[in-house]
Amino acid sequence: MEQTLEFVQDNLMYVILAVTSGGMLLWQMLSSGGGDRISPLQATLLLNRDDALMIDVREAGEWAAGHIPNARHIALGQLEKQIHEIEKYKTRPLIVSCQTGNRASTACAKLKKQGFEKVFNLAGGVAAWSEAGLPMTTK
């Protein structure tokens, strides 16, 4: 016990760093109430096998720079106003994407609250999709 206390005192900054990073990872894991996170590969399977709908919640400039083919663009700030456009897809799987997955988490939570049954957050967002070598378009 004495050695542990001495180690903590001698390495206080490292201990604080370890506790903080662990806490952040735990918080991210517990706060993912914004939909199940799925990888780009899992998203591809859902799109192809289950006719999932991809929703991109990035801003217009981000969308114009490149997006996932056949994705539907509804910026996060406009989601509640435009939700009527996707009401008919309440029972279909929805994959929500943004640049890295953070805004998509918020959008997933809103969609679930509106009664959408199968909502998924694209882990890593469009950045992960592109890094996986999957197609992007500007059309």
GUSE-424487 format. One record per residue (C-alpha): residue number from 1; residue in three letters; chain; x, y, z. Coordinates in nm, 4 decimals, always signed. Each point is the difference from the previous one (the first is absolute). Example, Ala and Ser with C-alpha at 12.3 -4.5 7.8 and 13.67 -1.06 7.14 Angstrom:
REM GUSE-424487
[atom 1, 'ala', 'A', [+1.2300, -0.4500, +0.7800]]
[atom 2, 'ser', 'A', [+0.1370, +0.3440, -0.0660]]
REM end
This chain:
REM GUSE-424487
[atom 1, 'met', 'A', [+0.0000, +0.0000, +0.0000]]
[atom 2, 'glu', 'A', [+0.2841, +0.2321, +0.0893]]
[atom 3, 'gln', 'A', [+0.1670, -0.0650, -0.3363]]
[atom 4, 'thr', 'A', [-0.3220, +0.0763, -0.1872]]
[atom 5, 'leu', 'A', [-0.0395, +0.3325, +0.1800]]
[atom 6, 'glu', 'A', [+0.3618, +0.0880, -0.0726]]
[atom 7, 'phe', 'A', [-0.0439, -0.0921, -0.3688]]
[atom 8, 'val', 'A', [-0.3110, +0.2193, -0.0268]]
[atom 9, 'gln', 'A', [+0.1777, +0.2929, +0.1642]]
[atom 10, 'asp', 'A', [+0.3059, -0.0362, -0.2244]]
[atom 11, 'asn', 'A', [-0.2089, -0.0347, -0.3166]]
[atom 12, 'leu', 'A', [-0.2983, +0.2221, +0.0770]]
[atom 13, 'met', 'A', [-0.0256, +0.1484, -0.3497]]
[atom 14, 'tyr', 'A', [-0.0004, -0.3445, -0.1626]]
[atom 15, 'val', 'A', [-0.2598, -0.1278, +0.2440]]
[atom 16, 'ile', 'A', [-0.2243, +0.3011, -0.0693]]
[atom 17, 'leu', 'A', [+0.0461, -0.0503, -0.3751]]
[atom 18, 'ala', 'A', [-0.0889, -0.3705, +0.0239]]
[atom 19, 'val', 'A', [-0.3089, +0.0649, +0.2143]]
[atom 20, 'thr', 'A', [-0.1173, +0.2835, -0.2271]]
[atom 21, 'ser', 'A', [+0.0419, -0.1957, -0.3232]]
[atom 22, 'gly', 'A', [-0.1677, -0.3052, +0.1532]]
[atom 23, 'gly', 'A', [-0.2883, +0.2157, +0.1159]]
[atom 24, 'met', 'A', [-0.0397, +0.1505, -0.3455]]
[atom 25, 'leu', 'A', [-0.0089, -0.3437, -0.1614]]
[atom 26, 'leu', 'A', [-0.2545, -0.1185, +0.2536]]
[atom 27, 'trp', 'A', [-0.2142, +0.3109, -0.0537]]
[atom 28, 'gln', 'A', [+0.0046, -0.0509, -0.3776]]
[atom 29, 'met', 'A', [-0.0985, -0.3636, +0.0391]]
[atom 30, 'leu', 'A', [-0.2838, +0.0748, +0.2423]]
[atom 31, 'ser', 'A', [-0.1317, +0.3057, -0.1847]]
[atom 32, 'ser', 'A', [-0.0417, -0.1703, -0.3359]]
[atom 33, 'gly', 'A', [-0.3772, +0.0150, +0.0450]]
[atom 34, 'gly', 'A', [+0.0026, +0.1468, -0.3462]]
[atom 35, 'gly', 'A', [-0.0250, -0.3282, -0.1819]]
[atom 36, 'asp', 'A', [+0.2058, -0.3125, -0.0315]]
[atom 37, 'arg', 'A', [+0.3389, +0.0728, -0.1516]]
[atom 38, 'ile', 'A', [+0.0776, -0.1991, -0.3130]]
[atom 39, 'ser', 'A', [+0.3137, -0.0175, -0.2098]]
[atom 40, 'pro', 'A', [+0.0086, +0.1037, -0.3661]]
[atom 41, 'leu', 'A', [+0.0029, -0.3705, -0.0948]]
[atom 42, 'gln', 'A', [-0.3100, -0.0700, +0.2115]]
[atom 43, 'ala', 'A', [-0.1653, +0.3084, -0.1511]]
[atom 44, 'thr', 'A', [+0.0724, -0.1294, -0.3504]]
[atom 45, 'leu', 'A', [-0.1637, -0.3304, +0.0872]]
[atom 46, 'leu', 'A', [-0.3083, +0.1765, +0.1390]]
[atom 47, 'leu', 'A', [-0.0246, +0.2197, -0.3082]]
[atom 48, 'asn', 'A', [+0.0268, -0.2943, -0.2379]]
[atom 49, 'arg', 'A', [-0.1888, -0.2725, +0.1862]]
[atom 50, 'asp', 'A', [-0.2636, +0.1871, +0.1990]]
[atom 51, 'asp', 'A', [-0.0605, +0.3018, -0.2252]]
[atom 52, 'ala', 'A', [+0.1114, +0.2374, +0.2761]]
[atom 53, 'leu', 'A', [-0.0247, +0.3752, -0.0453]]
[atom 54, 'met', 'A', [+0.3146, +0.2088, +0.0526]]
[atom 55, 'ile', 'A', [-0.0597, +0.3443, +0.1522]]
[atom 56, 'asp', 'A', [+0.2875, +0.2512, -0.0082]]
[atom 57, 'val', 'A', [-0.0434, +0.2699, +0.2668]]
[atom 58, 'arg', 'A', [+0.3030, +0.2121, -0.0934]]
[atom 59, 'glu', 'A', [-0.0266, +0.3601, -0.1135]]
[atom 60, 'ala', 'A', [-0.0540, +0.0846, -0.3681]]
[atom 61, 'gly', 'A', [+0.3646, +0.0876, -0.0666]]
[atom 62, 'glu', 'A', [+0.1201, -0.3302, +0.1425]]
[atom 63, 'trp', 'A', [-0.2617, -0.1869, -0.2035]]
[atom 64, 'ala', 'A', [+0.1030, +0.1780, -0.3219]]
[atom 65, 'ala', 'A', [+0.3663, -0.0911, +0.0559]]
[atom 66, 'gly', 'A', [-0.0899, -0.3691, -0.0153]]
[atom 67, 'his', 'A', [-0.2529, -0.2410, +0.1426]]
[atom 68, 'ile', 'A', [-0.1014, -0.3638, -0.0021]]
[atom 69, 'pro', 'A', [-0.1864, -0.0938, -0.3206]]
[atom 70, 'asn', 'A', [-0.3801, -0.0143, +0.0356]]
[atom 71, 'ala', 'A', [+0.0126, +0.1646, +0.3433]]
[atom 72, 'arg', 'A', [-0.2732, +0.2463, +0.0835]]
[atom 73, 'his', 'A', [+0.1186, +0.3388, +0.1269]]
[atom 74, 'ile', 'A', [-0.1789, +0.1490, +0.2994]]
[atom 75, 'ala', 'A', [+0.2240, +0.2298, +0.2044]]
[atom 76, 'leu', 'A', [-0.0208, -0.0623, +0.3740]]
[atom 77, 'gly', 'A', [-0.1379, +0.3495, +0.0593]]
[atom 78, 'gln', 'A', [-0.2847, -0.0705, -0.2451]]
[atom 79, 'leu', 'A', [-0.0800, -0.3549, +0.1098]]
[atom 80, 'glu', 'A', [-0.3076, +0.0816, +0.2067]]
[atom 81, 'lys', 'A', [-0.1393, +0.2232, -0.2768]]
[atom 82, 'gln', 'A', [+0.0617, -0.2587, -0.2728]]
[atom 83, 'ile', 'A', [-0.0802, -0.3200, +0.1882]]
[atom 84, 'his', 'A', [-0.3284, -0.0279, -0.1905]]
[atom 85, 'glu', 'A', [+0.2058, -0.0792, -0.3126]]
[atom 86, 'ile', 'A', [+0.1134, -0.3309, +0.1501]]
[atom 87, 'glu', 'A', [-0.3064, -0.0954, +0.2078]]
[atom 88, 'lys', 'A', [-0.0832, -0.2836, -0.2392]]
[atom 89, 'tyr', 'A', [+0.3328, -0.1670, +0.0876]]
[atom 90, 'lys', 'A', [-0.0767, -0.0520, +0.3706]]
[atom 91, 'thr', 'A', [+0.0241, -0.3775, -0.0259]]
[atom 92, 'arg', 'A', [+0.3014, -0.0112, -0.2328]]
[atom 93, 'pro', 'A', [+0.3549, +0.0101, +0.1325]]
[atom 94, 'leu', 'A', [+0.1390, +0.3546, +0.0038]]
[atom 95, 'ile', 'A', [+0.3740, +0.0641, -0.0004]]
[atom 96, 'val', 'A', [+0.0899, +0.3489, +0.1117]]
[atom 97, 'ser', 'A', [+0.3337, +0.1510, -0.0958]]
[atom 98, 'cys', 'A', [+0.1889, +0.3212, +0.0578]]
[atom 99, 'gln', 'A', [+0.3711, +0.0743, -0.0325]]
[atom 100, 'thr', 'A', [+0.1209, -0.2018, +0.3009]]
[atom 101, 'gly', 'A', [-0.3107, -0.1389, +0.1733]]
[atom 102, 'asn', 'A', [-0.0671, +0.2601, +0.2694]]
[atom 103, 'arg', 'A', [-0.2838, +0.1933, -0.1654]]
[atom 104, 'ala', 'A', [-0.1444, -0.3275, -0.1238]]
[atom 105, 'ser', 'A', [-0.0342, -0.1150, +0.3603]]
[atom 106, 'thr', 'A', [-0.2184, +0.3025, +0.0757]]
[atom 107, 'ala', 'A', [-0.2046, -0.0601, -0.3142]]
[atom 108, 'cys', 'A', [-0.0471, -0.3689, +0.0871]]
[atom 109, 'ala', 'A', [-0.1364, +0.0933, +0.3418]]
[atom 110, 'lys', 'A', [-0.2475, +0.2421, -0.1612]]
[atom 111, 'leu', 'A', [-0.1119, -0.2594, -0.2532]]
[atom 112, 'lys', 'A', [-0.0537, -0.2635, +0.2678]]
[atom 113, 'lys', 'A', [-0.2043, +0.2502, +0.1980]]
[atom 114, 'gln', 'A', [-0.2191, +0.0486, -0.3092]]
[atom 115, 'gly', 'A', [-0.0709, -0.3735, -0.0216]]
[atom 116, 'phe', 'A', [+0.2553, -0.1236, -0.2517]]
[atom 117, 'glu', 'A', [+0.0637, -0.3631, +0.0880]]
[atom 118, 'lys', 'A', [+0.3397, -0.0949, -0.1458]]
[atom 119, 'val', 'A', [+0.2432, +0.2902, +0.0264]]
[atom 120, 'phe', 'A', [+0.3752, -0.0450, -0.0425]]
[atom 121, 'asn', 'A', [+0.2885, +0.2428, +0.0353]]
[atom 122, 'leu', 'A', [+0.2774, -0.0415, -0.2577]]
[atom 123, 'ala', 'A', [+0.3051, -0.0380, +0.2263]]
[atom 124, 'gly', 'A', [+0.2681, +0.2444, -0.1070]]
[atom 125, 'gly', 'A', [-0.2425, +0.1669, -0.2392]]
[atom 126, 'val', 'A', [+0.0723, +0.0899, -0.3594]]
[atom 127, 'ala', 'A', [+0.3695, +0.0217, +0.0867]]
[atom 128, 'ala', 'A', [+0.0064, -0.3711, +0.0920]]
[atom 129, 'trp', 'A', [-0.2051, -0.0859, -0.3090]]
[atom 130, 'ser', 'A', [+0.2505, +0.1782, -0.2228]]
[atom 131, 'glu', 'A', [+0.3006, -0.1491, +0.1832]]
[atom 132, 'ala', 'A', [-0.1472, -0.3461, -0.0619]]
[atom 133, 'gly', 'A', [+0.0234, +0.0718, -0.3727]]
[atom 134, 'leu', 'A', [-0.3761, +0.0007, -0.0476]]
[atom 135, 'pro', 'A', [-0.1529, +0.2149, -0.2746]]
[atom 136, 'met', 'A', [-0.0675, +0.3709, +0.0390]]
[atom 137, 'thr', 'A', [-0.1754, +0.2378, -0.2362]]
[atom 138, 'thr', 'A', [-0.0595, +0.3729, -0.0495]]
[atom 139, 'lys', 'A', [-0.3131, -0.0440, -0.2138]]
REM end
